[in-house]
């Protein structure tokens, strides 16, 4: 199929057989982990960005057009400049993978951290961030800042889970939504079922998969402490996995 339009995020989302073909191509090259739904949603848009980034586009964006289709089908080849930029980005990606593992190591150091006194939200995490309050998001922020992240910032990014999800959905600050979390990525929990527009939500750090549909996290602000937790992907609670790359 030759694409007759450029697919972008719209309201309502674009649908059709051409979207399915775009998703199949992105999936074949490892850029897309979602369903072949025929709906050009956030995951499809971010996968298009990743494909362009990987191929060496100078200015990748969240769209799937004819030029990207030709590159993914093999009907066109990247230019020499694109190949050079793609090689540079591949080297940088290895460093970013190291960042997530460093953040996970920092998060492990927080296990056993408690509020003093219990129920007060007063912790060393809040002391680090600069605010003594609910501290689940501050916990992952502390871990990433100590790991050397530039996408997380002490005192400003992040203390509020919906802001993290919004940034990931927009592809900002090195955050993207993923369905294939890696150790060191984030797990956001929509506890009040408002799709992260409300205030009752939670976040932890993905530590490892423990089965086909189960995984283990490290979470701060759980019963006055930071500890390991176990979850199922098919839980009734909406979860958004966030991939951190800088």
Helices and strands as residue ranges (DSSP letters): E 7-8, H 17-28, H 42-55, E 63-64, H 66-73, H 80-109, H 124-129, H 136-147, H 161-170, E 175-178, E 186-190, E 202-209, E 214-222, E 225-232, E 238-244
